[in-house]
Amino acid sequence: MEDSVEQGNSLAAPTVFIIVFFIQFLPRYLEHHFKGGTLSETELKLRAEIRELLKEASAYSQPSTFAQAAKLRRIAAAKEKELAKIQEVQMKERKSSYDPYMKAMMPIKILTYFVLAIWFWGSPVAAISKELVQPFGKVLSWKAGVFADDKVMVGILPWMILSTRVSKLICRKVIQ
């Protein structure tokens, strides 16, 4: 009996982690997919003009040409503001295109976490050696049962919190 429970729960931890990972990965992927785009022709042109103006302004290094350099820098700053406005408008357009997906993902996340918590409530998700988690054994085993044979039984809530943090970190590193 105990072997079948342990055998059934042996896949619980990776299954919960994979589910949580995909719940974290999908919104990031959609956000990256819809936010990421090619630069428009006007953006490229403005960037080139700004670069050229700043290069020209840096060429004027003499005190007698300070006024010309300052004027070029002011023009470059005005073009940078124009570029920022263009990018802001494009960002709003992109955000409105993927915003419905993000609004739909939050209830799906909440429902999934709720179902996982109910499903594994009171039963251990994983068993870890006491030596590996010595100061945190009681926290990890919260609502998972008692210690057994020098092992700490990990509960669903601590495991979901840990899985969420790790999957967010992985997603941040994978999708930049």
C-alpha positions in Angstrom: 0.0 0.0 0.0 2.7 2.4 1.0 4.8 1.5 -2.1 1.9 2.3 -4.4 1.3 5.7 -2.7 5.1 6.5 -3.0 5.1 5.2 -6.6 2.1 7.4 -7.5 3.7 10.5 -5.9 7.1 9.9 -7.5 5.8 11.6 -10.6 3.8 14.3 -8.8 6.7 16.7 -8.3 7.9 16.7 -11.9 4.3 16.8 -13.2 3.5 19.8 -11.0 6.8 21.5 -12.0 6.1 21.0 -15.7 2.5 22.3 -15.4 3.7 25.4 -13.4 6.5 25.9 -15.9 4.2 26.0 -18.9 1.8 28.3 -17.0 4.7 30.7 -16.5 6.2 30.2 -20.0 3.2 30.7 -22.1 2.4 34.3 -21.1 6.1 35.3 -21.4 6.3 33.7 -24.8 3.1 35.5 -26.0 4.4 38.8 -24.6 7.8 38.3 -26.3 6.2 37.2 -29.5 3.8 40.2 -29.7 6.2 42.8 -28.3 9.1 41.8 -30.4 9.0 43.3 -33.8 11.1 44.7 -36.4 12.1 48.3 -36.3 10.1 50.5 -38.7 11.8 52.6 -41.4 11.2 55.8 -39.6 12.8 54.4 -36.4 15.9 53.3 -38.3 16.1 56.7 -40.1 15.8 58.6 -36.7 18.4 56.3 -35.1 20.8 57.0 -38.0 20.2 60.7 -37.8 20.8 60.8 -34.0 24.0 58.8 -34.4 25.2 61.1 -37.1 24.3 64.3 -35.2 26.1 63.0 -32.1 29.1 62.0 -34.1 29.2 65.4 -35.7 28.8 67.2 -32.3 31.7 65.2 -30.8 33.9 66.3 -33.7 33.5 69.9 -32.5 35.8 69.7 -29.5 37.3 73.2 -29.6 36.0 75.9 -27.3 35.3 78.1 -30.3 32.9 75.5 -31.8 31.0 74.8 -28.5 27.9 76.6 -29.7 27.7 74.4 -32.8 28.2 71.2 -30.8 25.5 72.3 -28.3 23.1 73.0 -31.1 23.7 69.6 -32.7 23.2 67.9 -29.3 19.9 69.7 -28.8 18.7 68.6 -32.2 19.8 65.0 -31.4 17.9 65.2 -28.0 14.8 66.4 -29.8 15.0 63.5 -32.3 15.5 61.1 -29.4 12.2 62.4 -27.9 10.5 62.0 -31.2 11.8 58.4 -31.4 10.6 57.7 -27.9 7.1 58.9 -28.8 7.0 56.7 -31.9 8.2 53.7 -29.8 5.5 54.5 -27.2 2.8 54.5 -29.8 4.0 51.3 -31.2 4.2 49.7 -27.8 0.6 50.6 -27.1 -0.5 49.1 -30.4 1.4 45.9 -29.7 0.1 45.7 -26.1 -3.5 46.0 -27.3 -2.9 43.1 -29.7 -1.8 40.6 -27.0 -3.6 42.1 -24.0 -6.7 39.8 -24.4 -4.3 36.8 -24.1 -2.8 38.1 -20.9 -6.3 38.8 -19.4 -7.3 35.2 -20.2 -4.1 33.7 -18.7 -4.6 35.0 -15.2 -7.8 33.1 -14.5 -6.2 30.0 -16.1 -3.2 30.4 -13.7 -5.4 30.8 -10.7 -7.6 27.9 -11.6 -4.6 25.6 -12.3 -3.0 26.5 -9.0 -6.2 25.9 -7.2 -6.8 22.5 -8.8 -3.2 21.4 -8.1 -3.6 22.5 -4.4 -6.8 20.7 -4.0 -5.6 17.6 -5.8 -2.4 17.2 -3.7 -3.7 18.7 -0.4 -2.6 16.6 2.5 -0.4 14.2 0.5 3.3 14.6 -0.1 4.5 15.6 -3.5 8.1 14.6 -3.0 10.3 13.1 -0.4 13.7 14.6 0.2 16.5 13.6 2.6 16.5 15.5 5.9 20.1 16.4 5.5 19.5 18.3 2.3 16.8 20.5 3.8 17.8 20.5 7.4 16.7 24.0 8.6 13.7 24.1 6.3 12.2 20.6 6.8 9.1 21.8 8.7 8.3 24.5 6.2 8.6 22.2 3.2 6.5 19.5 4.8 3.6 21.9 5.7 0.3 20.0 5.1 2.1 17.0 3.6 2.2 14.6 6.5 4.8 13.5 8.9 8.5 12.8 8.4 9.3 9.2 7.4 12.6 7.3 7.4 15.0 10.3 7.5 13.0 12.0 4.7 11.0 15.2 4.6 7.7 15.0 2.8 7.3 18.1 0.7 3.8 19.6 0.6 2.0 21.0 -2.5 2.1 24.7 -1.5 5.8 24.9 -0.8 6.4 22.9 -4.0 4.2 25.2 -6.1 6.0 28.3 -4.7 9.4 26.8 -5.4 8.3 25.6 -8.9 6.9 29.1 -9.7 10.1 30.8 -8.6 12.4 28.4 -10.6 10.2 28.5 -13.7 10.1 32.3 -13.7 13.9 32.3 -13.5 14.2 29.8 -16.3 11.7 31.8 -18.5 13.6 35.0 -17.8 16.8 33.4 -18.9 15.4 31.7 -22.0 13.2 34.5 -23.2 15.0 37.8 -23.0 
